Amino acid sequence: MMLSKKTIVILPRHSTSWAEMLPIAQRIRDTDQLHSLIVLANDYTAARKHILETEQLPFVDLYSEIATRMSATAGVAAWLLAHIKDRVENSPRFANWLPVAMLRMIELRRQLGVERDIFRNFLHSCQAKAVLLPGDRELSPVPSMLRACRDEHVPTLIAATNLPYSGGLEVTRLNDPGHQSELHRGAPLLSVLAAWLHPKQTLRSSYGRLLFSPGWRTFALALENMLPEQPWIQGGGLSDFILQHNRSKLMEYLRQGLSDSKVVGIGDVTLDPLHRNLFRKEALRKELSGRYGIADGRPLVVMAVPNEAEHDLCDWPTHLQRQESFWSKIARHDATVLLSLHPKSERKNYQALADRCGFHFADERLHDILPAADLFVCSCSTTCLWAKLCAVPVLNMDYLGLRLDYFREPCGVFEVYTPDECAAVLPIALAYTRSPQMLDLRQQAARIAQDTIFDGKAMDRLMRFVELLASGEPVSGPLIPEAWRTKDASQHPTGKLLHPHYG
């Protein structure tokens, strides 16, 4: 370890945060003052240590130590759960049955305690100056790391910016009865009690009063002093700071209870390459034309492949059948379709469907192809904002019926709910970039850019903020662009930030 540099710990948890946080680690590696150290603390990240070795990114494998300690301290609860593991995984009702839920609560408390002790020793030994995390909610290893950071007085920053909206969070909780909190809806007893004792963990929705975490998990976190105060928004937990890049989204977070003292408006580092590619749109189009055989005048459609099955919102047959019902409508048109997979998705699961429709899988990242597109197709993806910033028309397949304002705009966004509606809208959507309405779409994109920190310099600002955290100087928020404090849209939101050492 390079002791002359200040250590910044990075804690990815899953595929999305891995994709977002590795570029941050790579950039920190190139600085003069900072040293990044990636913590592998679960099976997903530990299985990818070879990637870090190839990239020559420093890391520490704490997962092995956690697994060893868990094995050494296992008791009756662990033994019982091991023998009913398959039934717990395949039967949500059984998994939330009171005796099983109590066992799960006991085991989670033990896991959180083991992780917290290991993380505390680690933070102390490496003299960490700050920890970057993907969130501050309920899933391991995040709560225990946040608690350890509080114990060791190490500042924390939610460095991921691809944060889900509350409507999407509601839908992901419908298949598990543990998230219900009302007896007449079949809620488990522990969830009913958790909702009564911790009302801020619930949310009134069109699906009833939902509990963010099942009762057994809520109680385990509460007993270990790791329960986020407002879990329905990132930043509502034990984190010290959270990155924000869009004024409208920030206003919604503040409305839901985010403390403005946590806000750091530096932009979204994942938008930096999108910004660069937007200024080479024609060259990018030529590159893609040669690679994928796009004929002159033929529309280019980029699709963010929906991933309900990967997120356990439905089974695979249902998911693939639903996708085919929409994709087949697009396949009838003379267009080149590039499929961009979510980090959680695997090409093999969609290959047969793509072959039937004549679609191509993009080898490039979404930000390397989207600016060249004539149409962006998604299903309530947060990357819809990317298309709006690039003045690319959007076809949003809202077959789950979320009907969220987040995806709507006065022009250039087509919201469809059924395959027949998709078929009816497609001729207009595919021709949009060659229509007189494109002038309105470009003006709309400029307005959205004024609401979003979109200048290709988010990573530079992030590095300055992390250096500020590492310096040990007192830092207080909100650190936001001056334009965000006004209603004057003529001020670009990448103006000077309100901190004397940051701007």
N, C-alpha and C positions, 0 to 999 in steps of 0.2 A: 504494500500500500504506500502511496505517495504522501508522506506525512506533511510535506510542505504545502499541500493543498487541503482545502476544507471539504470534508466528506458530505455528500448529498445522497441520501438513501432513496432508492426508487423501488416501490412495491407494486408490481403488476399482479393482477389476480386471474384474469381470463383472457380470451383471445382478443377482445376489443381493446382492453387496456394494454395488452402486450404490444399490439400494433401501434397504439398511440404513444406509448411511453419509451419504446426503444429509440426512436429518433431524438427524444429529449436526452437520453443517456449518451447517445452518440455526440450530440452537440456539447454537452457538459465535458466530455472527454477532450474536446478541442479548446477548452478555455484554459487560461493561465492560472486561475485562482481556485477552481473547483475540481473535485474528483467524485465521479458517480460510482455507486455501489448498488447493484441490483440484488434484491433479496428474493430468493426462491423459497416460498413458504407453503406451497401446496403442490399436488401432483401434476397439475397442468404446467406450471412454470418449471418445476424440477425436470420434467421430461424434455425441456427445451434448452437445457444448459449448453448443448452442443452448438446452438445458434450463437450464444454469447461467446463461446470459445472461438468460433469462426470470426466473429466481428471484433474480437479482442476487447470485449466489454467486461470490466471487473464485476464479479458477482460473488455471493456467498450462499451456499446451500444450507438453509436452516430447516428445510423440510425433513431431511434425514434425522436431524437432532429431535425435531418435534415427534416424528414417527417412533423413534427409539424411546423417548420419554413416555409417550402415550402407551406403548406396549408394556413398559416397565411398571406403569401405575394402573393398568387395567384391572377392573374389579368385576363384580357380579353383573352390574348393569351392562358393561361392555360385552360380557359373555352372552347374556340374553339377547342383546341386539344383534350380535353376530349370527345367532341361530335363527333369527326371524328377518334377516336383512332383505331377502327377496320379497317377502310379503310387504314389508314396510315400503320398499321402492315401488311396488306394483299396485298397492291399495291405499290411496290417500285417506280413505275413511279409517282403515285400520291403523295407519300411521299416526292419526290424531286421536285415537281411542285413549282414554285417560291413562290406563296403566302403561301403554307404550309411550305416550307423550311424556309421562313423568320420567321414564328411562332415558328418552332422548334429551330431556332437559338436563338430567344429571350428567350425561355424557358430554353435552355441549359445554356445560360449566367446567368440566374437567379439561376439555380441549382449550377453552379460552384461557384458563389459568395457566396451563402449560405454555401456550403461545406467549402470553404476557410475560412470564418469567424469562423465557428465552429471548424475547425481543428486548426486554429491559437490559439484560446483560450484554446483548449485542450492541445496542445503542451506546451504552457506556463505554464498551471496549473500542469501538470504532470512532468515538467522539463525533457522532453525527451532529451536523449543524442544522439540518432540515430533512424532512421526509416528504416525498411526493407520493400521493396515493391516487387510486382511481375513483374514490368516493369516501363516504363516511357513514355507511349504513350497516346492514346486519350480517353480511356474509364473511366468513373467515377467508383470509387472515386479517381483514381490515379492522374490526372492532378491537381486537387485542393489540394491534400495533398502535392504534390511536390512544388506547389507554396507557400503553407503555410510554408513548411520547409525552403524554400529560404527566406521568410519573417522573420522567427524566427531563422535563421542561425543554423538549425539542419541538420547534414549530412545525406545523403540518400544512400542506397545501394540496388541495384536490386539483391535480394537474390534467386530468382528462376533461375534455370539453364536449364529447359526444354523449351528452346526458339525456336520458329518456324523459319524456313528458308524462304528466300524471295520468292522462288518459290511457297511454300504453301500459303503465304500471297496473292499472285497474284490470285490464284484460288479462294480463299474465297471471293474475291471482284467482281467476274464476274456477280453475280446474282442481284446486286444492281446498277442501272444506275448512282447513285450518285457518284460512284467511277470513272466513265468515265470522261475524261477532254477534249474530242475533239467533236466539234459540229457534224461532219459527222458520228460519232458513236452514236449520240443521247444523248450526255451529257447534263444535265440540265444547265441552264444559270449560276446559282450560283457556280456550280462546275467548269465551264469554267473560270469564273472570279477568283475563288480561285487558280486554277492552274496557271493562268497568274500572279497573285500577289505574289504567294508563290510557285515558281517553284521547290524548294527542297521537296515539299510535293508530287511530282509526280515521276513516274518511267516508263521508256521505257520498254515495255515488248512485248512478242509475241501476247498479247491481246490488243495492243494499249498503249497509254500513260494513265496510271492509276493514280488516285488521292488516296492517302492513306485513307483519311477520306472524306465523302461527303462534298460538299461545305458549307452547313449550319453548320456542325460541325467544319470544318476548320476555318471559320470566327469567330465562337463563341470562340474557343480556342485562336485564335490570338488576339481578342479584350480583352480577360481576361489575356493576357500575359502568356498563358499556352501552346502555340503551340510548339511541339518538333521540333527542327531544322532539324533533319533527322529521320523521323518516321519509315522508312522501316527497321531499325535495333533497337533492344533494346539497350539502352544506348545512343541513339541519341537525347534524350530529356533533361529534367532538373535534372536528377539524377546526383549524385556525383561519384558513383562507380558502377561497374557491375562485377559479378562473371563470370569467364571463366574457363573452364576445358580442352579445347582441342585446341592445337596449330593451327591446320589447320582451325578450325572454327574461331579462333581469327583472323587469317590472312585475312579471308574473311570479317569479321566485320571491320577490319582496312581499307581494300580496299574500303568498302562501306561508310567510313567516321567516324567510331568510334574514338573518341579521346583516344589515348593510355594512357593518364593520368587517365582515369577512370578504367583501367583494374586491376582486382585483381584475380590472378591465383591461387586459393586455391583448386580447384577440384569441384566435384559435390556431394553434400551430399546424393543425391538419389543413387549414385553409391557405397556408403560405404557398405550397406547390400549386394549388388550384389557381391562385392569383398569378403566379408566374406563367402558367400555361394559358391563361386567358389572354395574355398579350402575344401569344404565338399561335392563335387559333387556326389560322390558315395553314401554317407549316405543320401543325399537329394533324390537321385534316388530311394533308397530303401523305404524311407518314402512315396514318391509319388506313388510308385508301390503298397504299401499296401492300400493307401487311394483311388486310382482310378483304381485298378485292372490291372496294366500294366504287361502283361505276359513277361517272359524272352525272350529277343531278339526282342521284338516288339518295333518299333520306337515310341518315344514320341515327339509329335508335340505341340509346344506352339504357339498360335496365339494371337497377339494384335488385337483385333476386330476393324476393320475400323469403322469410325464414321462420314462419310460425312453427314448423315441426321441430326445428333446432331449439326453439324456446319453449317446447312442450305445450304449445297452445292447441295443437291437434296432432293426430297420428299422421304418419307418412303417407298412407294411401289417400287420406282426405286432402292433405296438403298438395300432393302432386296432381291429383284429379282437379283441384281448384285452379292450380297454376295452368294446367293444360287448357282449361275452359277459357282462360283469358289469353294465354300465349297464342292459341290457335287463331284467335281473331287478328292478332298482330301479324301472324305468319302469312295471312292472305294478301298482305300488301307488299309491294315491291320495295322493300327496305332492308338495309343491313342492320342486324340486331346484335349488339355486343352485351354479353351478360357479365355483370360485375358481382362477384360473390361476397357475402358478408364473411368476416374472419371466422365465424363459427361454422360456415357452410363448407361442404366438400363437393368437388366437381362430379365425382362418381354418382352422387345421388340425383343429379339433374342431367347427366349426359344423355340418357335415352330420350328424354323429353326434348332437350335441345336439338338432338339429331332429327327427331320427327318434325320439328318446326323450322329447321335450317338455320338455327341461331349459332353464334360463335361465343366461346368463352374468352373474355379479355384477359390477356396475361398481365396487362398493366393495372396499376391501381386506379381507382375511380377518378381521382383528381388528374390523372394523366390522359383521360379520354373524354370526360364530360364536357369541357369547353368546346369540343368539336361537334357535339351532337346537335341534331335537329329536334330531338324529342327525348325527354328523360321519363322513364317509366319506373314507378315504385309503388309500394304499398305502405303508406304512412311511415316513411323512413325520414329520419331527421336530416338525411342528406338532401332532402327536397330543398333546403335552404341553399345548398351549393348550386343547384340548377337555377334558382331564382337570381343568385348573384351573377351568374354567367348569362342571364337573359336567354335561357334555354326553356322552352315550353315543357310543362310537366303534365303527365297523365298519372293521376293518383288512384290506384285501385283500392278503394276503401270498402272491400267486401266484408270487413268485420263491422261496418256501420259505426265507426268511431265519430265521424262528422266533426272533426276538430278544426277550430279556427286557425290553428298553427299552419295548416296546409293550404289555406285559402288566400287568394289574392284577386284584385279586380280583373286582371287579365293574365292569360297564359297558363293558368292552372285548371286542368280539367279533372273533375272529381267524378268517378264512376263507381257504381255499387254492384253491377251485374255484368256478365259477359256481353249481353245484348247492348247495354249502355256503352260499353267499351267499343263494340263494333260500330255503333252509330257515331261516336265522337272521333274515332281514329282518322278519318279522312280530313277533318278540320285540323286536328292536332298535328298531323304529319306535314300539312301544308303551311303551318303557322309561320315558320321562319321566312317564307316567301310571300307573306301577306302584308297588307298595309298596317296591320296591328303590331308588327314587330317594332315600330317606332315607340308605341305605348309600352311594350314589354321592356325595351331598353331604358326608357325613362323610369319604369317601375324598378328595374334592377339598380339604377343609380340611387333611387330613394332607399331601397333596402340596404345598399352599401353604406349609406349615411347612417343607418340604424345599426350597422354592424362594423366592427373593427376589421376591415378587409383591405390591407395594404401590403401583404407579403412580409411583414416585419414582426409578426407575433413572437416568433422564436427569439429574436433579438431582445424584445421587451421581457420575455420570460426569463432569459438569462440574467438580465439586469435585476429583476425582482428576486430571483434565487440568490444572487450575489448579495443583495441587500439583506435577505434572511440570514445568510451565512455569516454576515458581518457581526451579528449580535446586536445591532442597533435596534432600538424600539421601533416597531412597525405597526401602524394603525390604519385601518381602512375607514371608509371605502376609498380605494384607489381607482378612480374612474375618469374617463375623458371629460373634459369640461363641457363638451357639447351634449353629453348625456344629462347634464344638470339643467339644460335649457330646452325649450321647444323650438329653437331656431334650427331648422333642418339644413340651413346653408352652411353650418359649421360641421366640418367632417369629424366623425367621432374618434379619429386617431390624433386628436389634438393633445396638448400637454396634459400629463397626468398630475393629479393633485398631490404630489409628494416631492419635497425639495431635492431628494437624492435619486429620484427615479426617472422622471420625465424624459 
